[in-house]
Amino acid sequence: MSRSRRLQPIAARVRAARQAAGLSQAELAERAGRLTGTEIANVEAGRRVPTLAVLADLARALDVPLAALVEDTPPQLAEDDDRALRALAERLRSLDPKVLQRALGLLQALVRAAEENEPQS
């Protein structure tokens, strides 16, 4: 297996965490303090092998545990995320069934689109 192929899971997790944080590559580089925006792009593309120190800086800058970038485990919901999901579930329960059916259809389409855009391992 090529080095680039082995790096793809880490590259994808760095990219996903950056996007979830709403940061550009340049903004992440500035927060991490070690890399340029171009170097972040290379990490995300699997063209640059990040050291553990770089990954630790990226995790700090992204406010995620280091394990979220290097381990193949699903991310844990933060307490705020859990509260937001519970509030959303409560609102969904109060919707008219026809509106709820449409909302669920949209959510299913979003999940399918996200799955299609996930990198294959």
Long-range contacts (C-beta under 8 A, 24 or more apart in sequence): 3-49, 4-46, 4-47, 5-46, 7-46, 7-49, 8-46, 8-119, 8-121, 9-72, 9-119, 9-121, 10-43, 10-46, 10-50, 10-55, 10-69, 10-70, 11-43, 11-44, 11-45, 11-46, 11-119, 12-44, 12-118, 12-119, 13-68, 13-69, 13-70, 14-40, 14-43, 14-44, 14-50, 14-55, 14-58, 14-69, 15-44, 17-58, 17-62, 17-64, 17-68, 17-69, 18-44, 18-62, 21-62, 21-63, 23-62, 28-58, 28-61, 28-62, 31-61, 31-62, 32-57, 32-58, 32-60, 32-61, 33-57, 33-61
